[in-house]
């Protein structure tokens, strides 16, 4: 059963646009580097509701199944991305759910 993995980022105020864009591109390319990742989409919040609580970017990763998610989390490519991301993060929010096609 596929899994949606939703990740929202709140960057430090000192993080500039170029750094964020570089991270976004790096994150999206993980779909080509890690088996079982079906897609990664996302971008900057543009909701007019102003309910984002300071989180500015959101990404949705679709995993083939639970096994793919389990292999993604410790995968060296993902861990490399996390090491680039952490110094620029104020907070992160993650929620996953399964769904039937």
Residue pairs with C-beta under 8 A, 6 or more apart in sequence:
1 65
1 66
1 98
1 99
1 100
2 38
2 62
2 63
2 64
2 65
2 98
2 99
2 101
3 62
3 63
3 65
3 66
3 68
3 69
3 96
3 97
3 98
3 99
4 60
4 61
4 62
4 63
4 96
4 97
4 98
4 99
5 60
5 61
5 62
5 63
5 69
5 94
5 96
6 58
6 59
6 60
6 61
6 94
6 95
6 96
7 42
7 58
7 59
7 60
7 61
7 92
7 93
7 94
8 52
8 55
8 57
8 58
8 59
8 92
8 93
8 94
9 55
9 56
9 57
9 58
9 59
9 85
9 89
9 91
9 92
10 53
10 54
10 55
10 56
10 89
10 90
10 91
10 92
10 93
11 20
11 56
11 57
11 88
11 89
11 90
12 88
12 89
12 90
13 90
15 88
19 88
20 56
20 57
20 88
23 81
23 84
23 85
23 88
24 42
24 43
24 57
26 81
26 84
27 40
27 42
27 59
27 81
27 85
28 40
28 41
28 42
28 59
30 37
30 40
30 77
30 78
30 81
31 37
31 38
31 39
31 40
31 61
33 77
34 71
34 72
34 75
34 77
34 78
35 68
35 71
36 63
36 64
36 65
36 67
36 68
36 69
36 71
36 72
37 61
37 62
37 63
37 64
37 68
37 72
38 62
38 63
38 64
39 60
39 61
39 62
40 59
40 60
40 61
40 62
41 59
41 60
42 57
42 58
42 59
42 60
43 57
43 58
43 59
44 56
44 57
45 52
45 55
45 56
45 57
45 58
54 90
54 91
55 91
55 93
61 72
63 69
63 72
66 98
69 96
72 78
